[in-house]
Amino acid sequence: MSSELDALLARAAGEIEGSTGPLGGTALAQVRRRVHRRRVVRHVGESVAGVAAAGVVGTAVWLGSDRAPTPPASPTPTVTSPAPTAEPTPDRTPTAPAGPVERAARLDDADVVAHLANPRTGETWHAPEQAPADVTALLGSISGLNTVLSVGQRGDATIYAVVLGDRQSADITADPAFAASVLLFEVDADGARMILCPSARTGDRCQSGDTYGVPDGVELDEDTFYDSLTLPSRITVGDWTASTAATRDEAFGTVYGDGAAMVGASVQTSAVAELGASALVEIRTPGALGTTNVAYAVASPFGSLRVLSERDLPGGDLADITWSDGVKAPDDDVLARSPGAPRCTSATVFGLVDALDASAWTPGGTTSDGATVYVPTGAGLTFAKQVRDHQEKQSGTIADGGAEVTGADAYGIGEQEFLAGHGVYAVDGPDGQRLVALRSDMAQVVFECV
């Protein structure tokens, strides 16, 4: 153990000795009352030219059930500026800042992508390694089910990821707020800090220290950030473009995503495109009705998966679709779901249908970005009816008065209403494959997700 860590643990020994269970309210209150120490981002002088290659290898090792590197699909990604009139210039070399590296409210996506591979903030990453026992005792004390892993270095500080939850039950399809969420810490001679705001963009959501609790003796750090963990505002692969605005703003889960793959859970992923040392990946899980559930995520350089919100994906938000036949956007919040996924799962935005006949889907609308939305015809209509019938059969709830109702009595959506309202539709994914979607307000009715 380094002398710096020895010094830290000596100062913290009185607080952590013999304790790895949940924190008491008094300990949490003491941490929350502590004045946040302002920290200046360190500048590391050594070269980081080899970081991108090492990061991609590390990500590939920790993604997928076979943990083998998967080369990104062609074409490689481009980025578009959030300003409608600006043209992206991803190939240009960003000008080095004249003064200290600081956050900015508006970042050019070309710069963001360049800095993903060559961060100005000095961090390097490696495949997760089990943390020393003393560090595990300090950082893993939020609950007894956490895994503490060494994942990187920044100057004299070692970066540790804490993966919340039980290693055996970690599941990317579970509720991301309570599954294998990741928290990030730095430990050096000055102490241990929970890194709350990793993005270089001001306005991006920070992690709340109150959500999961803070180990006693650990400071809350809102000032440290990482170029290599900053998301571009938009990701474009060929004709497919996704935003990241909703993902960066969502209130649930952590700002580092899900760490199920980091602790050995089987997560089937395939690389879609490189994003510096990170990557855009597709997550697949088995579905009903001959479908495979699909979601998209940004895989961090150390293997966590930050699933992109439905609102950021083409066709993922019904309010963003203009239908050719004049069907109005729903008044309520309606998002895309995989037709073959149970209602009480996440990471299942679209579905791949076995032996899908692309000719059975015809253009029926567009998104605000100009992506084509398809509606079923012929064999596609047969599939849509099967989806509706499946949702009806799987429905069940408690009626007024306490009686249990199931099937048609619970579901309440007829076939004509389902088809006329575009209960099932389709869009094309980043590799051109046709993806089907179910309106979330026409999914099976359940009384409660537990």
C-alpha positions as CSV (number, residue, x, y, z in Angstrom):
1,M,0.0,0.0,0.0
2,S,1.2,3.4,-0.9
3,S,2.3,5.9,1.8
4,E,-0.4,8.2,0.7
5,L,-3.1,5.6,1.3
6,D,-1.5,4.6,4.6
7,A,-1.8,8.2,5.7
8,L,-5.4,8.4,4.6
9,L,-6.4,5.2,6.4
10,A,-4.6,6.3,9.6
11,R,-6.7,9.4,9.7
12,A,-9.9,7.4,8.9
13,A,-9.2,4.4,11.1
14,G,-11.3,5.7,14.0
15,E,-14.3,6.0,11.7
16,I,-14.1,2.7,9.6
17,E,-12.4,0.2,12.0
18,G,-14.5,-2.9,12.1
19,S,-17.4,-1.4,10.1
20,T,-18.4,-2.2,6.6
21,G,-22.2,-2.0,7.1
22,P,-24.7,0.8,6.2
23,L,-23.9,4.2,7.6
24,G,-25.9,5.6,10.4
25,G,-27.9,8.8,10.1
26,T,-25.4,10.7,12.3
27,A,-22.4,9.8,10.1
28,L,-24.3,10.9,7.0
29,A,-25.3,14.1,8.6
30,Q,-21.7,14.9,9.5
31,V,-20.6,14.4,5.9
32,R,-23.4,16.5,4.5
33,R,-22.6,19.3,6.8
34,R,-18.9,19.3,5.8
35,V,-18.1,22.3,3.6
36,H,-17.2,21.2,0.1
37,R,-13.5,21.7,-0.4
38,R,-12.8,23.5,-3.6
39,R,-10.2,21.6,-5.6
40,V,-8.2,22.8,-8.6
41,V,-8.0,20.3,-11.4
42,R,-4.5,19.0,-11.6
43,H,-2.5,19.1,-14.9
44,V,-0.5,16.0,-15.6
45,G,2.5,16.5,-17.8
46,E,3.0,13.1,-19.2
47,S,1.8,12.1,-22.6
48,V,-1.5,10.2,-22.9
49,A,-1.2,9.3,-26.5
50,G,-1.6,5.6,-25.8
51,V,-4.7,5.9,-23.6
52,A,-7.3,5.6,-26.3
53,A,-6.1,2.3,-27.5
54,A,-5.7,0.9,-24.0
55,G,-9.2,2.2,-23.1
56,V,-10.9,0.5,-26.0
57,V,-9.2,-2.8,-25.2
58,G,-10.2,-2.5,-21.6
59,T,-13.9,-1.8,-22.6
60,A,-14.0,-4.7,-24.9
61,V,-12.5,-7.1,-22.3
62,W,-15.3,-6.2,-19.9
63,L,-18.2,-6.1,-22.3
64,G,-20.2,-9.1,-23.5
65,S,-20.4,-12.7,-22.3
66,D,-17.3,-13.8,-24.1
67,R,-15.3,-10.7,-23.0
68,A,-13.6,-10.6,-26.4
69,P,-12.9,-7.3,-28.3
70,T,-15.6,-6.5,-30.9
71,P,-14.4,-4.1,-33.7
72,P,-16.8,-1.2,-34.2
73,A,-19.1,-1.4,-37.1
74,S,-18.5,0.8,-40.2
75,P,-19.1,3.6,-40.7
76,T,-17.2,5.4,-37.9
77,P,-19.2,8.0,-36.0
78,T,-19.4,11.7,-36.8
79,V,-20.8,14.4,-34.6
80,T,-23.0,17.3,-35.2
81,S,-23.0,20.6,-33.4
82,P,-26.1,21.4,-31.3
83,A,-26.4,24.7,-33.2
84,P,-28.5,24.0,-36.4
85,T,-26.4,26.2,-38.6
86,A,-23.0,24.9,-37.5
87,E,-21.2,22.3,-39.5
88,P,-19.2,19.6,-37.6
89,T,-15.5,19.5,-38.0
90,P,-14.5,16.3,-36.1
91,D,-11.2,15.9,-37.8
92,R,-9.7,19.2,-36.7
93,T,-7.3,19.4,-33.8
94,P,-8.7,21.5,-30.9
95,T,-6.6,24.4,-29.8
96,A,-5.1,23.8,-26.4
97,P,-6.5,26.1,-23.8
98,A,-4.3,29.0,-22.8
99,G,-5.3,28.9,-19.1
100,P,-6.4,26.2,-16.6
101,V,-8.8,23.6,-17.9
102,E,-12.3,24.6,-16.9
103,R,-15.8,23.5,-17.5
104,A,-17.9,25.3,-20.1
105,A,-21.6,25.7,-20.6
106,R,-21.3,25.1,-24.4
107,L,-18.9,22.6,-25.9
108,D,-18.2,21.9,-29.5
109,D,-18.9,18.2,-30.2
110,A,-15.7,17.9,-32.3
111,D,-13.7,19.0,-29.3
112,V,-15.6,16.7,-27.0
113,V,-14.8,13.7,-29.2
114,A,-11.2,14.7,-29.6
115,H,-10.8,15.0,-25.8
116,L,-12.5,11.7,-25.2
117,A,-9.4,10.1,-26.8
118,N,-6.9,12.6,-25.5
119,P,-8.2,14.1,-22.2
120,R,-6.8,17.5,-21.1
121,T,-7.7,16.5,-17.5
122,G,-5.0,13.9,-17.2
123,E,-6.9,10.7,-16.3
124,T,-5.9,7.3,-17.5
125,W,-8.1,4.2,-17.3
126,H,-7.6,0.4,-17.1
127,A,-9.7,-2.7,-16.9
128,P,-11.3,-3.0,-13.4
129,E,-9.1,-4.6,-10.7
130,Q,-10.1,-5.6,-7.2
131,A,-9.3,-2.8,-4.8
132,P,-7.1,-3.4,-1.7
133,A,-9.0,-4.6,1.3
134,D,-8.4,-1.3,3.2
135,V,-9.9,0.7,0.4
136,T,-12.8,-1.7,0.1
137,A,-13.5,-1.2,3.8
138,L,-13.5,2.6,3.4
139,L,-15.4,3.0,0.1
140,G,-17.6,-0.1,0.3
141,S,-19.3,0.8,3.6
142,I,-22.6,2.1,2.0
143,S,-23.8,-1.5,2.2
144,G,-22.4,-5.0,2.5
145,L,-23.1,-5.8,-1.2
146,N,-20.8,-3.5,-3.0
147,T,-17.8,-4.3,-5.1
148,V,-14.9,-1.8,-5.0
149,L,-12.6,-1.8,-8.1
150,S,-9.5,0.2,-9.1
151,V,-10.2,1.6,-12.6
152,G,-7.8,4.5,-13.3
153,Q,-5.3,7.1,-12.2
154,R,-5.2,10.9,-12.3
155,G,-2.0,12.4,-11.1
156,D,-1.3,11.0,-7.7
157,A,-4.9,9.9,-7.2
158,T,-6.1,6.4,-7.8
159,I,-9.7,6.3,-9.2
160,Y,-12.0,3.7,-7.8
161,A,-15.4,2.5,-9.0
162,V,-17.9,1.2,-6.4
163,V,-20.5,-1.0,-8.1
164,L,-23.7,-1.1,-6.0
165,G,-25.7,-4.3,-5.5
166,D,-25.2,-8.0,-5.3
167,R,-22.7,-9.4,-7.8
168,Q,-24.8,-12.5,-8.4
169,S,-28.1,-10.6,-9.1
170,A,-26.6,-7.7,-11.1
171,D,-28.8,-7.3,-14.2
172,I,-28.7,-4.6,-16.8
173,T,-32.5,-5.2,-17.5
174,A,-33.4,-4.3,-13.9
175,D,-34.4,-0.8,-12.7
176,P,-31.2,1.2,-13.2
177,A,-31.8,3.2,-10.0
178,F,-31.4,0.1,-7.9
179,A,-29.3,-2.4,-9.9
180,A,-25.5,-2.3,-10.4
181,S,-25.2,1.5,-10.4
182,V,-21.6,2.9,-10.3
183,L,-20.1,5.6,-8.1
184,L,-16.7,7.0,-8.6
185,F,-14.1,8.1,-6.1
186,E,-10.5,9.4,-6.0
187,V,-8.1,8.5,-3.2
188,D,-4.7,10.2,-2.7
189,A,-2.6,11.6,0.2
190,D,-5.2,14.3,0.7
191,G,-8.0,11.9,1.4
192,A,-10.9,10.2,-0.4
193,R,-13.4,12.1,-2.5
194,M,-16.7,11.1,-4.2
195,I,-16.7,12.6,-7.7
196,L,-20.2,14.0,-8.2
197,C,-19.9,16.0,-11.5
198,P,-17.7,14.2,-14.0
199,S,-18.8,16.1,-17.1
200,A,-16.7,19.0,-18.6
201,R,-20.1,20.6,-19.5
202,T,-21.7,22.8,-16.9
203,G,-25.4,22.0,-16.7
204,D,-25.0,18.3,-17.1
205,R,-26.5,16.4,-14.1
206,C,-24.3,15.8,-11.1
207,Q,-24.6,12.7,-8.8
208,S,-26.4,13.5,-5.6
209,G,-24.4,12.4,-2.5
210,D,-27.6,11.8,-0.7
211,T,-29.1,9.2,-3.0
212,Y,-26.9,6.3,-2.0
213,G,-25.1,7.7,1.0
214,V,-21.5,8.7,1.5
215,P,-19.0,6.7,3.4
216,D,-17.8,8.4,6.6
217,G,-14.6,10.3,6.1
218,V,-15.2,10.8,2.4
219,E,-15.6,14.3,1.0
220,L,-18.0,15.4,-1.7
221,D,-16.1,16.7,-4.8
222,E,-18.1,18.8,-7.3
223,D,-15.1,20.3,-9.0
224,T,-13.1,17.4,-10.4
225,F,-14.2,16.4,-13.9
226,Y,-13.0,14.2,-16.7
227,D,-12.8,14.9,-20.5
228,S,-12.9,11.2,-21.2
229,L,-16.3,10.8,-19.4
230,T,-18.0,13.8,-21.1
231,L,-20.8,12.9,-23.6
232,P,-21.1,14.7,-26.9
233,S,-24.4,16.4,-27.4
234,R,-25.2,14.3,-30.4
235,I,-23.8,11.0,-31.8
236,T,-24.1,10.3,-35.6
237,V,-23.4,7.0,-37.3
238,G,-24.2,7.1,-41.0
239,D,-27.8,8.4,-41.4
240,W,-28.6,7.7,-37.8
241,T,-28.3,10.4,-35.1
242,A,-29.0,10.2,-31.4
243,S,-29.0,13.0,-28.9
244,T,-27.7,12.7,-25.4
245,A,-29.6,15.6,-23.8
246,A,-32.2,13.6,-22.0
247,T,-29.6,11.0,-20.9
248,R,-27.4,13.8,-19.4
249,D,-30.4,15.3,-17.6
250,E,-32.3,12.2,-16.3
251,A,-32.7,12.1,-12.5
252,F,-32.6,8.3,-12.0
253,G,-29.5,6.1,-11.8
254,T,-26.0,7.4,-11.5
255,V,-24.1,9.6,-13.9
256,Y,-21.7,6.7,-14.5
257,G,-24.3,4.1,-15.6
258,D,-24.6,0.4,-14.8
259,G,-21.6,-1.8,-13.8
260,A,-23.2,-5.2,-14.1
261,A,-20.6,-6.3,-16.7
262,M,-17.8,-5.0,-14.4
263,V,-18.7,-7.5,-11.7
264,G,-19.0,-10.5,-14.0
265,A,-22.7,-10.4,-15.0
266,S,-23.4,-11.7,-18.5
267,V,-24.3,-8.7,-20.6
268,Q,-24.6,-9.2,-24.4
269,T,-23.2,-6.2,-26.2
270,S,-21.8,-5.3,-29.6
271,A,-19.8,-2.3,-30.5
272,V,-21.4,0.1,-32.9
273,A,-18.9,2.9,-33.1
274,E,-15.8,4.3,-31.2
275,L,-16.1,7.4,-29.1
276,G,-12.5,8.0,-28.2
277,A,-11.7,5.5,-25.4
278,S,-15.4,5.0,-25.0
279,A,-17.8,3.3,-27.4
280,L,-21.4,3.4,-28.5
281,V,-22.7,-0.2,-28.0
282,E,-25.9,-2.1,-28.5
283,I,-27.3,-4.1,-25.6
284,R,-29.4,-7.2,-26.4
285,T,-31.6,-9.3,-24.2
286,P,-34.0,-12.1,-25.1
287,G,-37.6,-11.2,-25.8
288,A,-41.0,-12.8,-26.5
289,L,-42.7,-13.2,-29.8
290,G,-39.5,-14.1,-31.6
291,T,-37.9,-10.8,-30.7
292,T,-34.6,-9.6,-29.2
293,N,-34.8,-6.5,-27.0
294,V,-32.4,-3.8,-28.0
295,A,-31.1,-0.7,-26.2
296,Y,-28.1,1.6,-26.8
297,A,-25.5,2.8,-24.4
298,V,-22.2,4.6,-24.1
299,A,-19.6,2.2,-22.6
300,S,-17.1,4.0,-20.5
301,P,-13.3,3.3,-20.7
302,F,-13.6,1.2,-17.6
303,G,-16.6,-0.9,-18.7
304,S,-19.7,0.8,-17.2
305,L,-22.7,1.2,-19.5
306,R,-24.7,4.5,-19.6
307,V,-27.9,3.5,-21.3
308,L,-29.2,6.2,-23.7
309,S,-32.7,7.5,-22.8
310,E,-35.6,6.7,-25.1
311,R,-36.0,10.4,-25.6
312,D,-32.6,10.6,-27.2
313,L,-33.1,7.9,-29.8
314,P,-34.8,8.3,-33.2
315,G,-38.4,7.2,-32.8
316,G,-38.0,6.7,-29.0
317,D,-40.4,9.5,-28.0
318,L,-43.9,9.6,-29.5
319,A,-44.1,13.3,-29.1
320,D,-41.3,13.7,-31.6
321,I,-43.1,11.8,-34.3
322,T,-45.3,13.5,-37.0
323,W,-47.6,10.9,-38.5
324,S,-48.5,11.1,-42.2
325,D,-52.1,10.2,-41.5
326,G,-52.6,13.0,-39.0
327,V,-52.6,10.9,-35.8
328,K,-51.9,13.4,-33.0
329,A,-49.1,13.2,-30.6
330,P,-50.2,11.8,-27.2
331,D,-50.9,14.3,-24.4
332,D,-49.1,12.1,-21.9
333,D,-45.5,11.0,-21.8
334,V,-45.3,8.1,-24.2
335,L,-42.1,6.3,-25.1
336,A,-40.9,3.4,-27.2
337,R,-40.7,-0.1,-25.7
338,S,-39.7,-3.4,-27.1
339,P,-42.8,-5.4,-28.1
340,G,-41.2,-8.5,-26.6
341,A,-40.2,-7.1,-23.2
342,P,-42.2,-7.3,-20.0
343,R,-43.4,-3.9,-18.8
344,C,-41.3,-3.9,-15.6
345,T,-37.9,-4.0,-17.3
346,S,-35.6,-1.3,-18.7
347,A,-32.9,-1.2,-21.3
348,T,-35.4,-2.5,-23.8
349,V,-36.3,0.4,-26.1
350,F,-36.7,-1.5,-29.4
351,G,-37.0,-5.0,-30.7
352,L,-35.3,-7.0,-33.4
353,V,-37.8,-9.4,-35.0
354,D,-36.6,-12.8,-36.3
355,A,-36.9,-13.0,-40.1
356,L,-38.4,-9.5,-40.4
357,D,-39.8,-8.7,-43.8
358,A,-38.8,-5.1,-44.4
359,S,-41.2,-4.8,-47.3
360,A,-44.1,-5.3,-44.8
361,W,-43.3,-1.9,-43.3
362,T,-44.1,1.4,-45.2
363,P,-43.1,5.0,-44.4
364,G,-45.8,6.5,-42.1
365,G,-44.1,9.4,-40.4
366,T,-41.0,11.3,-39.6
367,T,-39.1,12.5,-36.5
368,S,-38.1,16.1,-35.9
369,D,-34.6,15.2,-37.2
370,G,-36.0,13.7,-40.4
371,A,-35.7,10.0,-39.6
372,T,-38.4,7.8,-41.3
373,V,-40.9,6.1,-39.1
374,Y,-42.5,2.9,-40.6
375,V,-46.0,1.5,-40.1
376,P,-46.9,-2.2,-40.6
377,T,-48.7,-3.6,-43.7
378,G,-49.3,-7.2,-44.8
379,A,-47.2,-9.5,-42.7
380,G,-46.3,-6.5,-40.5
381,L,-50.0,-6.1,-39.5
382,T,-50.1,-9.8,-38.6
383,F,-47.1,-9.2,-36.3
384,A,-48.7,-6.0,-34.8
385,K,-51.9,-8.0,-34.0
386,Q,-49.8,-10.7,-32.3
387,V,-48.2,-8.0,-30.2
388,R,-51.6,-6.6,-29.1
389,D,-52.9,-10.0,-28.2
390,H,-49.8,-10.7,-26.2
391,Q,-50.1,-7.5,-24.2
392,E,-53.7,-8.3,-23.5
393,K,-53.0,-11.8,-22.3
394,Q,-50.2,-10.6,-20.0
395,S,-52.3,-7.8,-18.4
396,G,-53.6,-7.9,-14.9
397,T,-54.5,-5.4,-12.2
398,I,-56.7,-4.6,-9.2
399,A,-60.0,-2.9,-10.0
400,D,-61.8,-0.5,-7.7
401,G,-63.1,-2.5,-4.8
402,G,-60.1,-4.8,-4.7
403,A,-61.2,-7.4,-7.3
404,E,-58.4,-8.8,-9.6
405,V,-59.0,-8.4,-13.3
406,T,-56.9,-9.9,-16.1
407,G,-56.8,-10.1,-19.9
408,A,-59.2,-8.0,-21.9
409,D,-60.8,-6.6,-18.7
410,A,-57.5,-5.2,-17.6
411,Y,-56.0,-4.2,-20.9
412,G,-59.0,-2.5,-22.5
413,I,-57.5,-1.6,-25.9
414,G,-59.2,-3.1,-28.9
415,E,-57.5,-4.2,-32.1
416,Q,-58.7,-1.4,-34.2
417,E,-57.7,1.2,-31.6
418,F,-54.3,-0.4,-31.3
419,L,-53.6,-0.4,-35.1
420,A,-55.1,3.0,-35.8
421,G,-53.0,4.6,-33.0
422,H,-49.8,3.0,-34.4
423,G,-49.4,0.7,-31.4
424,V,-46.5,-0.9,-33.2
425,Y,-44.2,1.0,-35.5
426,A,-40.6,0.7,-36.7
427,V,-37.4,2.8,-37.3
428,D,-34.0,2.0,-38.6
429,G,-31.0,1.6,-36.2
430,P,-27.5,2.8,-36.6
431,D,-26.4,-0.2,-38.7
432,G,-29.5,0.0,-40.9
433,Q,-31.4,-2.9,-39.3
434,R,-35.2,-2.4,-38.9
435,L,-36.2,-2.0,-35.2
436,V,-39.8,-2.4,-34.0
437,A,-41.3,-0.5,-31.2
438,L,-44.4,-0.6,-29.0
439,R,-46.1,2.5,-27.6
440,S,-45.6,2.4,-23.9
441,D,-49.2,3.5,-23.3
442,M,-50.4,0.4,-25.2
443,A,-48.1,-2.0,-23.3
444,Q,-49.5,-4.7,-20.9
445,V,-51.3,-3.4,-17.8
446,V,-49.7,-4.3,-14.5
447,F,-50.9,-3.4,-11.0
448,E,-47.4,-2.8,-9.7
449,C,-43.8,-3.5,-10.7
450,V,-41.9,-5.1,-7.8
